[in-house]
Amino acid sequence: MSKKRTQKAEEAILELLAGGALITEACRELGIAPSTLNRWRRVDAEFDDKAWSAESQGIMIQRSSLIEDMREAIKSSDRGASIKIQG
């Protein structure tokens, strides 16, 4: 699984990461090996900075989604729900 580094590939990976995709998910979707992405990041500090920024945005999206899911679960739950939500 190896893909040539192109502007289009870089933009796609950054978009997926910023949208909340995990690195492994984004790489799988684009047909890029995680080791290839890591190599791109090691050799290009500017791209690495962009990837970190995209990952940070993605983490905020993931966190917001989890909080929304938890709130919805709490609203629609009954007695003892905290155990169900945690478990």
VOFITI-224723 format. One record per residue: residue number from 1; residue in one letter; y negated, x, z of N, C-alpha, C, O in turn. Coordinates in steps of 0.001 Angstrom, whole numbers. Layout:
// residues N
<n=NUM	res=a	n_north=Y	n_east=X	n_up=Z	ca_north=Y	ca_east=X	ca_up=Z	c_north=Y	c_east=X	c_up=Z	o_north=Y	o_east=X	o_up=Z>
...
// end
This chain:
// residues 87
<n=1	res=m	n_north=1168	n_east=853	n_up=0	ca_north=0	ca_east=0	ca_up=0	c_north=-1240	c_east=906	c_up=0	o_north=-1662	o_east=1395	o_up=1048>
<n=2	res=s	n_north=-1792	n_east=1112	n_up=-1140	ca_north=-2983	ca_east=1938	ca_up=-1233	c_north=-3899	c_east=1334	c_up=-2275	o_north=-3442	o_east=848	o_up=-3309>
<n=3	res=k	n_north=-5171	n_east=1365	n_up=-2007	ca_north=-6135	ca_east=781	ca_up=-2926	c_north=-7287	c_east=1746	c_up=-3077	o_north=-7716	o_east=2388	o_up=-2119>
<n=4	res=k	n_north=-7780	n_east=1836	n_up=-4294	ca_north=-8921	ca_east=2702	ca_up=-4532	c_north=-10149	c_east=2190	c_up=-3806	o_north=-10370	o_east=986	o_up=-3678>
<n=5	res=r	n_north=-10927	n_east=3125	n_up=-3343	ca_north=-12162	ca_east=2764	ca_up=-2649	c_north=-13229	c_east=2418	c_up=-3685	o_north=-13631	o_east=3246	o_up=-4502>
<n=6	res=t	n_north=-13661	n_east=1185	n_up=-3619	ca_north=-14716	ca_east=711	ca_up=-4507	c_north=-15762	c_east=-11	c_up=-3667	o_north=-15512	o_east=-375	o_up=-2518>
<n=7	res=q	n_north=-16915	n_east=-208	n_up=-4248	ca_north=-17974	ca_east=-960	ca_up=-3564	c_north=-17477	c_east=-2366	c_up=-3239	o_north=-17749	o_east=-2898	o_up=-2163>
<n=8	res=k	n_north=-16748	n_east=-2956	n_up=-4177	ca_north=-16228	ca_east=-4313	ca_up=-3982	c_north=-15235	c_east=-4356	c_up=-2816	o_north=-15268	o_east=-5280	o_up=-2004>
<n=9	res=a	n_north=-14358	n_east=-3357	n_up=-2738	ca_north=-13376	ca_east=-3307	ca_up=-1642	c_north=-14079	c_east=-3121	c_up=-300	o_north=-13723	o_east=-3763	o_up=688>
<n=10	res=e	n_north=-15082	n_east=-2237	n_up=-271	ca_north=-15836	ca_east=-2027	ca_up=969	c_north=-16527	c_east=-3312	c_up=1416	o_north=-16458	o_east=-3685	o_up=2587>
<n=11	res=e	n_north=-17187	n_east=-3979	n_up=486	ca_north=-17890	ca_east=-5219	ca_up=836	c_north=-16915	c_east=-6278	c_up=1334	o_north=-17217	o_east=-7011	o_up=2276>
<n=12	res=a	n_north=-15752	n_east=-6359	n_up=704	ca_north=-14760	ca_east=-7361	ca_up=1107	c_north=-14248	c_east=-7090	c_up=2518	o_north=-14112	o_east=-8015	o_up=3319>
<n=13	res=i	n_north=-13967	n_east=-5839	n_up=2822	ca_north=-13446	ca_east=-5526	ca_up=4152	c_north=-14509	c_east=-5784	c_up=5209	o_north=-14204	o_east=-6306	o_up=6281>
<n=14	res=l	n_north=-15759	n_east=-5421	n_up=4917	ca_north=-16835	ca_east=-5656	ca_up=5877	c_north=-17056	c_east=-7149	c_up=6094	o_north=-17307	o_east=-7585	o_up=7217>
<n=15	res=e	n_north=-16966	n_east=-7923	n_up=5036	ca_north=-17142	ca_east=-9377	ca_up=5155	c_north=-16039	c_east=-9998	c_up=6012	o_north=-16311	o_east=-10854	o_up=6854>
<n=16	res=l	n_north=-14810	n_east=-9571	n_up=5799	ca_north=-13698	ca_east=-10106	ca_up=6593	c_north=-13843	c_east=-9725	c_up=8068	o_north=-13639	o_east=-10555	o_up=8954>
<n=17	res=l	n_north=-14195	n_east=-8471	n_up=8321	ca_north=-14360	ca_east=-8035	ca_up=9710	c_north=-15495	c_east=-8797	c_up=10382	o_north=-15366	o_east=-9213	o_up=11533>
<n=18	res=a	n_north=-16597	n_east=-8981	n_up=9677	ca_north=-17739	ca_east=-9716	ca_up=10243	c_north=-17406	c_east=-11179	c_up=10471	o_north=-18015	o_east=-11831	o_up=11319>
<n=19	res=g	n_north=-16441	n_east=-11700	n_up=9719	ca_north=-16031	ca_east=-13087	ca_up=9877	c_north=-15022	c_east=-13307	c_up=10989	o_north=-14618	o_east=-14441	o_up=11248>
<n=20	res=g	n_north=-14612	n_east=-12227	n_up=11650	ca_north=-13704	ca_east=-12368	ca_up=12783	c_north=-12277	c_east=-11931	c_up=12524	o_north=-11431	o_east=-12040	o_up=13412>
<n=21	res=a	n_north=-11991	n_east=-11441	n_up=11335	ca_north=-10628	ca_east=-10990	ca_up=11040	c_north=-10342	c_east=-9694	c_up=11792	o_north=-11217	o_east=-8841	o_up=11945>
<n=22	res=l	n_north=-9126	n_east=-9566	n_up=12247	ca_north=-8685	ca_east=-8306	ca_up=12832	c_north=-8518	c_east=-7288	c_up=11713	o_north=-8333	o_east=-7667	o_up=10557>
<n=23	res=i	n_north=-8581	n_east=-6020	n_up=12036	ca_north=-8449	ca_east=-4977	ca_up=11022	c_north=-7147	c_east=-5136	c_up=10253	o_north=-7137	o_east=-5037	o_up=9026>
<n=24	res=t	n_north=-6059	n_east=-5379	n_up=10952	ca_north=-4767	ca_east=-5511	ca_up=10272	c_north=-4749	c_east=-6720	c_up=9339	o_north=-4177	o_east=-6658	o_up=8251>
<n=25	res=e	n_north=-5370	n_east=-7809	n_up=9758	ca_north=-5436	ca_east=-9004	ca_up=8907	c_north=-6255	c_east=-8735	c_up=7656	o_north=-5850	o_east=-9092	o_up=6549>
<n=26	res=a	n_north=-7411	n_east=-8103	n_up=7836	ca_north=-8295	ca_east=-7823	ca_up=6703	c_north=-7608	c_east=-6885	c_up=5709	o_north=-7653	o_east=-7110	o_up=4500>
<n=27	res=c	n_north=-6978	n_east=-5845	n_up=6224	ca_north=-6278	ca_east=-4905	ca_up=5346	c_north=-5143	c_east=-5587	c_up=4598	o_north=-4966	o_east=-5369	o_up=3400>
<n=28	res=r	n_north=-4382	n_east=-6404	n_up=5293	ca_north=-3263	ca_east=-7108	ca_up=4658	c_north=-3770	c_east=-8009	c_up=3543	o_north=-3188	o_east=-8048	o_up=2459>
<n=29	res=e	n_north=-4861	n_east=-8737	n_up=3808	ca_north=-5399	ca_east=-9661	ca_up=2812	c_north=-5867	c_east=-8935	c_up=1551	o_north=-5744	o_east=-9453	o_up=441>
<n=30	res=l	n_north=-6401	n_east=-7739	n_up=1737	ca_north=-6945	ca_east=-6997	ca_up=601	c_north=-5968	c_east=-5987	c_up=6	o_north=-6274	o_east=-5329	o_up=-988>
<n=31	res=g	n_north=-4802	n_east=-5870	n_up=615	ca_north=-3818	ca_east=-4921	ca_up=99	c_north=-4194	c_east=-3471	c_up=372	o_north=-3855	o_east=-2575	o_up=-401>
<n=32	res=i	n_north=-4889	n_east=-3252	n_up=1466	ca_north=-5303	ca_east=-1912	ca_up=1866	c_north=-4534	c_east=-1531	c_up=3121	o_north=-4500	o_east=-2297	o_up=4085>
<n=33	res=a	n_north=-3924	n_east=-368	n_up=3117	ca_north=-3227	ca_east=96	ca_up=4320	c_north=-4259	c_east=412	c_up=5398	o_north=-5311	o_east=972	o_up=5089>
<n=34	res=p	n_north=-3984	n_east=65	n_up=6659	ca_north=-4917	ca_east=422	ca_up=7729	c_north=-5231	c_east=1918	c_up=7760	o_north=-6353	o_east=2308	o_up=8084>
<n=35	res=s	n_north=-4253	n_east=2754	n_up=7428	ca_north=-4510	ca_east=4204	ca_up=7405	c_north=-5509	c_east=4570	c_up=6310	o_north=-6279	o_east=5518	o_up=6462>
<n=36	res=t	n_north=-5497	n_east=3828	n_up=5220	ca_north=-6474	ca_east=4058	ca_up=4153	c_north=-7872	c_east=3708	c_up=4639	o_north=-8818	o_east=4464	o_up=4419>
<n=37	res=l	n_north=-8003	n_east=2559	n_up=5301	ca_north=-9294	ca_east=2163	ca_up=5848	c_north=-9776	c_east=3191	c_up=6864	o_north=-10956	o_east=3542	o_up=6878>
<n=38	res=n	n_north=-8886	n_east=3671	n_up=7705	ca_north=-9260	ca_east=4685	ca_up=8693	c_north=-9745	c_east=5965	c_up=8014	o_north=-10686	o_east=6599	o_up=8490>
<n=39	res=r	n_north=-9113	n_east=6347	n_up=6911	ca_north=-9533	ca_east=7533	ca_up=6177	c_north=-10932	c_east=7339	c_up=5603	o_north=-11769	o_east=8239	o_up=5679>
<n=40	res=w	n_north=-11188	n_east=6153	n_up=5025	ca_north=-12518	ca_east=5845	ca_up=4492	c_north=-13569	c_east=6003	c_up=5588	o_north=-14650	o_east=6546	o_up=5362>
<n=41	res=r	n_north=-13229	n_east=5524	n_up=6759	ca_north=-14178	ca_east=5566	ca_up=7879	c_north=-14391	c_east=6992	c_up=8366	o_north=-15509	o_east=7360	o_up=8727>
<n=42	res=r	n_north=-13345	n_east=7795	n_up=8380	ca_north=-13466	ca_east=9185	ca_up=8837	c_north=-14345	c_east=10021	c_up=7909	o_north=-15101	o_east=10874	o_up=8372>
<n=43	res=v	n_north=-14249	n_east=9782	n_up=6624	ca_north=-14970	ca_east=10622	ca_up=5665	c_north=-16381	c_east=10115	c_up=5349	o_north=-17160	o_east=10817	o_up=4705>
<n=44	res=d	n_north=-16709	n_east=8908	n_up=5796	ca_north=-18013	ca_east=8333	ca_up=5459	c_north=-18637	c_east=7698	c_up=6702	o_north=-18325	o_east=6563	o_up=7063>
<n=45	res=a	n_north=-19513	n_east=8449	n_up=7339	ca_north=-20126	ca_east=7986	ca_up=8587	c_north=-20934	c_east=6706	c_up=8384	o_north=-20947	o_east=5841	o_up=9259>
<n=46	res=e	n_north=-21597	n_east=6578	n_up=7259	ca_north=-22397	ca_east=5374	ca_up=6996	c_north=-21498	c_east=4142	c_up=6888	o_north=-21810	o_east=3090	o_up=7447>
<n=47	res=f	n_north=-20390	n_east=4273	n_up=6175	ca_north=-19447	ca_east=3160	ca_up=6066	c_north=-18831	c_east=2852	c_up=7429	o_north=-18629	o_east=1687	o_up=7772>
<n=48	res=d	n_north=-18535	n_east=3892	n_up=8201	ca_north=-17977	ca_east=3695	ca_up=9541	c_north=-18946	c_east=2904	c_up=10414	o_north=-18528	o_east=2009	o_up=11148>
<n=49	res=d	n_north=-20231	n_east=3226	n_up=10342	ca_north=-21244	ca_east=2478	ca_up=11099	c_north=-21270	c_east=1013	c_up=10676	o_north=-21354	o_east=118	o_up=11518>
<n=50	res=k	n_north=-21199	n_east=775	n_up=9379	ca_north=-21185	ca_east=-603	ca_up=8871	c_north=-19937	c_east=-1344	c_up=9357	o_north=-20000	o_east=-2523	o_up=9706>
<n=51	res=a	n_north=-18808	n_east=-643	n_up=9376	ca_north=-17560	ca_east=-1271	ca_up=9827	c_north=-17638	c_east=-1617	c_up=11313	o_north=-17201	o_east=-2692	o_up=11725>
<n=52	res=w	n_north=-18203	n_east=-695	n_up=12130	ca_north=-18363	ca_east=-992	ca_up=13558	c_north=-19256	c_east=-2209	c_up=13760	o_north=-18965	o_east=-3071	o_up=14590>
<n=53	res=s	n_north=-20337	n_east=-2274	n_up=13003	ca_north=-21242	ca_east=-3415	ca_up=13107	c_north=-20534	c_east=-4708	c_up=12715	o_north=-20669	o_east=-5727	o_up=13394>
<n=54	res=a	n_north=-19779	n_east=-4663	n_up=11617	ca_north=-19048	ca_east=-5844	ca_up=11168	c_north=-18015	c_east=-6273	c_up=12207	o_north=-17859	o_east=-7463	o_up=12480>
<n=55	res=e	n_north=-17307	n_east=-5293	n_up=12789	ca_north=-16323	ca_east=-5617	ca_up=13829	c_north=-16992	c_east=-6264	c_up=15039	o_north=-16446	o_east=-7196	o_up=15629>
<n=56	res=s	n_north=-18162	n_east=-5774	n_up=15402	ca_north=-18892	ca_east=-6350	ca_up=16540	c_north=-19264	c_east=-7804	c_up=16272	o_north=-19118	o_east=-8662	o_up=17143>
<n=57	res=q	n_north=-19739	n_east=-8070	n_up=15073	ca_north=-20055	ca_east=-9458	ca_up=14706	c_north=-18796	c_east=-10318	c_up=14756	o_north=-18824	o_east=-11448	o_up=15243>
<n=58	res=g	n_north=-17703	n_east=-9776	n_up=14252	ca_north=-16443	ca_east=-10512	ca_up=14258	c_north=-15956	c_east=-10822	c_up=15661	o_north=-15422	o_east=-11901	o_up=15914>
<n=59	res=i	n_north=-16141	n_east=-9875	n_up=16575	ca_north=-15730	ca_east=-10094	ca_up=17964	c_north=-16549	c_east=-11219	c_up=18590	o_north=-16016	o_east=-12034	o_up=19344>
<n=60	res=m	n_north=-17841	n_east=-11262	n_up=18280	ca_north=-18672	ca_east=-12353	ca_up=18805	c_north=-18198	c_east=-13699	c_up=18265	o_north=-18189	o_east=-14689	o_up=18996>
<n=61	res=i	n_north=-17809	n_east=-13745	n_up=17013	ca_north=-17296	ca_east=-14990	ca_up=16430	c_north=-15985	c_east=-15377	c_up=17097	o_north=-15783	o_east=-16540	o_up=17445>
<n=62	res=q	n_north=-15091	n_east=-14405	n_up=17277	ca_north=-13816	ca_east=-14685	ca_up=17949	c_north=-14058	c_east=-15215	c_up=19357	o_north=-13436	o_east=-16191	o_up=19778>
<n=63	res=r	n_north=-14962	n_east=-14566	n_up=20079	ca_north=-15266	ca_east=-14983	ca_up=21452	c_north=-15807	c_east=-16405	c_up=21484	o_north=-15387	o_east=-17212	o_up=22313>
<n=64	res=s	n_north=-16729	n_east=-16714	n_up=20592	ca_north=-17300	ca_east=-18064	ca_up=20540	c_north=-16228	c_east=-19105	c_up=20242	o_north=-16208	o_east=-20177	o_up=20846>
<n=65	res=s	n_north=-15346	n_east=-18784	n_up=19313	ca_north=-14267	ca_east=-19724	ca_up=18979	c_north=-13350	c_east=-19963	c_up=20160	o_north=-12944	o_east=-21097	o_up=20417>
<n=66	res=l	n_north=-13021	n_east=-18898	n_up=20884	ca_north=-12160	ca_east=-19053	ca_up=22053	c_north=-12832	c_east=-19896	c_up=23136	o_north=-12193	o_east=-20744	o_up=23758>
<n=67	res=i	n_north=-14113	n_east=-19659	n_up=23351	ca_north=-14838	ca_east=-20436	ca_up=24354	c_north=-14891	c_east=-21909	c_up=23955	o_north=-14684	o_east=-22785	o_up=24794>
<n=68	res=e	n_north=-15165	n_east=-22185	n_up=22683	ca_north=-15182	ca_east=-23570	ca_up=22217	c_north=-13822	c_east=-24231	c_up=22421	o_north=-13746	o_east=-25379	o_up=22859>
<n=69	res=d	n_north=-12746	n_east=-23505	n_up=22102	ca_north=-11395	ca_east=-24047	ca_up=22292	c_north=-11123	c_east=-24326	c_up=23759	o_north=-10533	o_east=-25351	o_up=24103>
<n=70	res=m	n_north=-11555	n_east=-23410	n_up=24631	ca_north=-11333	ca_east=-23608	ca_up=26063	c_north=-12110	c_east=-24819	c_up=26569	o_north=-11582	o_east=-25612	o_up=27348>
<n=71	res=r	n_north=-13349	n_east=-24966	n_up=26135	ca_north=-14151	ca_east=-26117	ca_up=26561	c_north=-13509	c_east=-27415	c_up=26112	o_north=-13449	o_east=-28382	o_up=26871>
<n=72	res=e	n_north=-13033	n_east=-27433	n_up=24887	ca_north=-12387	ca_east=-28644	ca_up=24370	c_north=-11112	c_east=-28947	c_up=25155	o_north=-10824	o_east=-30104	o_up=25462>
<n=73	res=a	n_north=-10356	n_east=-27908	n_up=25474	ca_north=-9127	ca_east=-28104	ca_up=26246	c_north=-9449	c_east=-28641	c_up=27631	o_north=-8730	o_east=-29496	o_up=28148>
<n=74	res=i	n_north=-10516	n_east=-28151	n_up=28230	ca_north=-10918	ca_east=-28617	ca_up=29567	c_north=-11344	c_east=-30080	c_up=29513	o_north=-10958	o_east=-30876	o_up=30369>
<n=75	res=k	n_north=-12143	n_east=-30432	n_up=28503	ca_north=-12607	ca_east=-31815	ca_up=28370	c_north=-11454	c_east=-32794	c_up=28173	o_north=-11485	o_east=-33910	o_up=28692>
<n=76	res=s	n_north=-10463	n_east=-32383	n_up=27440	ca_north=-9373	ca_east=-33306	ca_up=27105	c_north=-8169	c_east=-33163	c_up=28029	o_north=-7094	o_east=-33686	o_up=27735>
<n=77	res=s	n_north=-8344	n_east=-32458	n_up=29139	ca_north=-7202	ca_east=-32214	ca_up=30007	c_north=-7205	c_east=-33136	c_up=31227	o_north=-8173	o_east=-33835	o_up=31529>
<n=78	res=d	n_north=-6090	n_east=-33091	n_up=31886	ca_north=-5936	ca_east=-33883	ca_up=33099	c_north=-5791	c_east=-32943	c_up=34292	o_north=-6026	o_east=-31739	o_up=34193>
<n=79	res=r	n_north=-5404	n_east=-33522	n_up=35406	ca_north=-5212	ca_east=-32746	ca_up=36630	c_north=-4213	c_east=-31610	c_up=36388	o_north=-3192	o_east=-31808	o_up=35730>
<n=80	res=g	n_north=-4504	n_east=-30445	n_up=36911	ca_north=-3627	ca_east=-29279	ca_up=36728	c_north=-3831	c_east=-28596	c_up=35394	o_north=-3022	o_east=-27758	o_up=34997>
<n=81	res=a	n_north=-4887	n_east=-28937	n_up=34706	ca_north=-5123	ca_east=-28417	ca_up=33378	c_north=-5390	c_east=-26903	c_up=33361	o_north=-5058	o_east=-26215	o_up=32396>
<n=82	res=s	n_north=-5981	n_east=-26413	n_up=34419	ca_north=-6298	ca_east=-24974	ca_up=34409	c_north=-5040	c_east=-24138	c_up=34255	o_north=-5056	o_east=-23100	o_up=33594>
<n=83	res=i	n_north=-3954	n_east=-24587	n_up=34861	ca_north=-2682	ca_east=-23874	ca_up=34724	c_north=-2201	c_east=-23970	c_up=33287	o_north=-1703	o_east=-22987	o_up=32739>
<n=84	res=k	n_north=-2338	n_east=-25135	n_up=32666	ca_north=-1923	ca_east=-25306	ca_up=31281	c_north=-2776	c_east=-24448	c_up=30353	o_north=-2258	o_east=-23837	o_up=29418>
<n=85	res=i	n_north=-4061	n_east=-24401	n_up=30606	ca_north=-4974	ca_east=-23640	ca_up=29751	c_north=-4669	c_east=-22156	c_up=29844	o_north=-4685	o_east=-21453	o_up=28834>
<n=86	res=q	n_north=-4391	n_east=-21673	n_up=31056	ca_north=-4101	ca_east=-20251	ca_up=31241	c_north=-2735	c_east=-19865	c_up=30707	o_north=-2521	o_east=-18731	o_up=30279>
<n=87	res=g	n_north=-1830	n_east=-20800	n_up=30734	ca_north=-462	ca_east=-20469	ca_up=30446	c_north=-10	c_east=-20648	c_up=29097	o_north=1153	o_east=-20380	o_up=28795>
// end
